[in-house]
Amino acid sequence: MNPQSSGLILGAVGVLIFSLTMPMTKIAMAGDALSPWFVWAGRAVLAAAAGIVYLLATRALLPRRKAWLPLMGATAGIVFGWPLLNTFALQTVPSSHAAVVNGILPLSTAVIGAWLNRETLSRPFWWCAVAGTALVCGYAWMRANGELHAADALMLVGVLLGGLGYASGAIATRYLTGPQAISWALILGLPGTLLLAVWSAPAHPEVVSMSAWLAFAYLGLMSQWIGFFFWYRGLALGGIARVSQVQLMQLFFTLAFAALLLRESIEPAMFVVAFLTVALIAIGRNAGRNAARR
């Protein structure tokens, strides 16, 4: 299997793990026993603790000097920016709505990644990327009946920071493995996240439901840590801009999980849009590959 195909498969596994993030965040905050600050900061602390154990167990060395700048970009985007802003947005909007607004994250990752990574992509690739994003956003607009939410601004800023985090982390994998990259990014943010986690910790943790704690554990160990093992490796193998387009499918996975776990409404049109999105991803990928051969 060639590196591009391997990258797409690994990226898809990461996307599947990430697609549960928003429903799990809603479950973790249900009943207000866990505050948004704790759900965000606590999950980062849990993931950082797992990362420290991993780095010690594997006797990992300190990152090379060139790795620190992309690691800081990853910390800014995927430890602080995207998860914090989306956690607060999810206080007022359904996870399904948040998913469709975040449908433009693949384009953000592709644009920022191509710029940082100096990737050259064909015009047809960008047309397909923009068309796929427009399709997702159009579906989001129709599904929301043309409504605008104050939380949308938070999520749109989060999209930009998330794109920076994804792309920076992928660049860091030039010098580190995926697990090392996400672990060090979490450790860099640990002074801030630990302080906020202690400050926002629930006064009576015994009253927090088991489902909320399980959702919190998923966010910390899977969404914030293990998912990036697959995602960063996929981006590194297949190219940031190309593999990031697989993330367009995260919207539909999230909608399915929202319907299954939270009983949020789901529409048949979702499957039509999903098919068209997959087609655009395939066309864009082939266009980019054909351009590279010329």
N, C-alpha and C positions, 0 to 999 in steps of 0.2 A: 504494500500500500504506500502510495507516495505521500510526502509530508503534508501537502494541502488537504488530502482526504483525511489523513489522521488528525490534522488540526481541526477540521470541521466536526469530526466525530467527538473529539475531546471537548471542543467548544460547546457542542450540543448537550453533553452530559452536564457541563457546568451550568448551562442555561436552565436545564431541568431542575437542578438543585436551587438555583436562584429564583425560579418561578414560584416557589413556595414562600418567599420572603414576605411579601405583602399580606397574604392571608395569615401567616404565622404572627406577623406583627399585630394584626387586628385581634387575634386570639390572645396574645400576650397582654394586650392592653384592655381586654374585656373586663368590665366591672371596675375599672380604674384602680385596682389593687396595685398594679405596677405602673408607674408614671412613664411618660414618653422619654424623659431624660434617662431613667434607669434602663428601660428597654434598649435604648441606643447604647449608652455608655457601658452598661453591664454586659451586653453581648460582646462588645469590643474587648472588655477585660477578660471575659471567659475565653475568647478566641486567642488573645495574647498569651494567657496562661498555657493554653494548649500548644501554642507556637514555641514558647520557652522550653517546655518539656521536649518537644520534637527536636529543637536545635541542640539541646543538651544530649539527648539520646543518640543523635546522629553525629555528635561532635563536630558540628558545623563551625567553620571559621568565620571571622568577621568579614562582612562584605568588602569587596575592593572599593577603592576610592570612587571609581566611575559609577558604582551602583547606588551611591547615597542620594544623588539628586533625583533619579527616577523613583527611588524608594520614598522620598519625601513627597513627590507628586502622588504616589499611590496612597500614602497616608492622608494627604489632604482630600483626596477624592473619594476613596472607598472606606476609610475609617471614620472620617469626620463628615465631609460634605454630603454625599448621596444618602447614606443611611440616616443621618440626623435630620435632614430636611424632609425626607419621605416619612420618617416616623411621626413627625409633627403634622405633616399633611394628612396622614391616615387617621388623625383624630376626628376629622370633619368630612372625609370623603370615603366612599367604599373602596375596597381593594381593587375591584374591577375598574373603577374610574382611574385610580392611580396607575394601574397597569397600562391603560391606553395612553395616558399622558406620557408615561415613560417609554412609549413606543418609539420615540425619536432618539432614544439612547444609542442605538446602533450607529446612526448617522453621526452623532456627536463623537463616538469612539472612533469611527472611521476617519473623520476629518482631522481630529486631533492626533490620532495615531499616525496617519499618513504624513502629517506635518512634522511630528517629532521623530518619526522613524525614517523619514525621507523616502517613503514609498512612492513609486510612480504607477499610477493607475490610468486605465483607459477612460475615455469619455463615456462609452456605453456602460462601464461599471458604475460611474457616478450617476448616470441617468437612472439606472436600475435602483441604486441605493436611495436616491431622492424619491423615485416613484414608489418604492416600497414603504418608505417612511410616510409619504403623503397618503398612501392607502391606509396605513395604520391610523394616522392622525384623523383622516376623514371618517373612518369607522368610529373613532373615539368621539368625534364631534356629534355624529348622528346618534350614537348610543347614549350620549349625555343630553340629547334633545337640545343642543345648542346652548346649554348652560355653561357659565364660567364660574369657577370656584376660586376663592381667595387662596386656597391651598395650591392652585395650579402654578402660581408664581414661585412658590417654594420648590415644587417638583421640577420646574423648568430650570431653575438655577442648579438643582440637584443633578439634572441630566448633564449639564455642562461639566460639573465637578466629577460626576461618575465617569464621563468619557475620558477626562484627564486621568482619573485613577486607574481605569482599565488599561489605557494606553501606556501610562508610565510604568505600571506593574509589568506589562509585557516586555517593555524595554529593559527593565531590571532583570528579566530572565535571560538576558545575554550573559550575565555574570553570575547568576544564582539559579537554582532550581525553582520551580513554581512554589512548592511548599516553603522554601527558604525566603522567597520574596515576600509572600503574604505574611509570614511570621515576623520578619524584620519590620515590615510596614506597620504591623500592629504594635510591636514593641516601641517603635518611635512615637506612637500616639499614646502609649500607656500612661505617662505622667498626667496627661489631661483627662483621659477616659477613666482612670482609677479614681482620681479626685472627684469627678462628677458622679461616678457610680456610688461611691461612699456617701456623698451628699444626698443623692436621690434614692438611696436604698429604702425599701418598704419598712415602715416602723413595725409592722406585724406580719412577717413573712408567712406565718402559719395560716393566715386567712387567705392567702393567694391560692387559687385553685390549681389542681394538678395539671390541667390542660394548659393553663397559663405558663407554668414552670416548664412543661415539656416544649411548648412553643418557644419560650425563651432559650432553652437549651439548643433547639434546632437553629435558631438565629445565630447563636454564638459559635457553635461547632460546625454547622453545615454552611449556612449562608455567608458567614463572615470568615470562614477558614477553609474547610475542605473543598467547597465549590471552586475556590480559586486554584486549587491544585490542577483541576481539569481545565479551567478557563485560561489561565496564564500559559499552560503548556500548549493548548490549542492555538492561542494567538501567536505564540512564538513559532510554531510549526507552519501554520497556514497563512500567516500574515495578518497584521492587526486589522486592516481595512476589510479584507475578505471575510475572515472568520467572524468579525463583529456583526456581520449581516445576519448570521444565524440567530442573533439575539432578537431579531424581529419576531421570532416564534415564541419568545418568552411571554409576550402579551397573551397569546392564546392558551398557553399552559397555565398562566396565572388565572385567567378567566375560568378555566376548567376546575382548578383547585378551589377558587372562590365559590363556585357553584357547589362543589362537593363538600367542602368544609364549613362554609359560611351560609350556604343556601342563597347566595346572590343569584339574581336572574341571569340566564344565558340565552343567547339568541341563535337560531339556525344560521343567520347570516355570518356568524363567526366562522363557520367552516368554509364558506365561499371565500371570505377574505383570507383565511389561512392558506387555502390552495393557491390563490393569486400571489400571496406573499412568498410562498415556497418557490413558485415559478420565477418570480423576479430575482430571488436569491440565486437560483440555478443559472439564470441567464447572465446575471452580473458576474458570477464566478467564472463562467465559461468565457465571457468577454474579456475579463482580466487575464485569464490564462492564455487565450489566443493572442492577445496583445503582447504578452511577454515573450511569445515564441517568435515574433516577427523581428 
